[in-house]
Amino acid sequence: MTKERYLKIVAMLRRRQPDLTVIMEGVHKAHNLAAIARSCDAVGISDVHAITSKKELGIKKGVAMGSNRWLDMHLHTSIGDIAMSLKNRGFQIIAADFNERARDYRQPDYTRPTALVVGQELFGVSEETLALADQSVFIPMKGMVQSLNVSVATAVVLYEAHNQREKAGMYGRSPEDERAFARVVFEKCYPRLAEQYRRRGEDYPELDNEGKIVKQA
């Protein structure tokens, strides 16, 4: 771990947006999963949720460009539990779906805790999701097609959220819990070593200002 890489990782983690997330409902094509992961990382999302029957998602590393390493992927079998869990934490649920109640994607306030739900490539989000969502958004189209590819649409909406949050100064916030932040830094800098400490039930060692492990006395 070089000092330069350590400082880059810390700076990236300080820009993370713990109150912004994406829920992928039934998205199954590997290149779409990877592209969505890459967009999430680009706007500072750390946690991504997927509704799937699979035990793991096959994300193409070439498309993801390594971004999946910096994301925590959570798998769920249904939308209900994760949607209600996020709502109980104060998140608004926004479904990307073209319906009669949908608003232009630029209208919602994305500085609020937000979970964006995007649907399966062919059928979109489910009726259950629409019933749970606080609102729906669509991207205006000027051509013959009615929608963008799911990964492209996700990126478009996320960058609207990014722009609103940047204007609000939300990328310069200090972590609410510095000790929890230090644990995340260690896990991202030393993932294999962190796993060893977890298996032994031991606390992580401290890191100095250059990212080197401080030896315990």
Buried (B, 14 or more C-beta within 10 A) or exposed (E): EEEEEBEEBBEBBBBBBEBBBBBBBBBBBBBBBBBBBBBBBBBBBBBBBBBBEEEEBEBBEEBBBEBBEBBEBEBBEEBBEBBEEBBEEEBBBBBBBBEEEBEEBBEBEBBBBBBBBBBBBEEBBBEBBBEBBBBBBBBEEEEEEEBBBBBBBBBBBBBBBBEBBBEEEBBEBEBEEEEEBBBBBBBBBBEEBBEEBEEEEEEBEEBEEEBBBEEEE
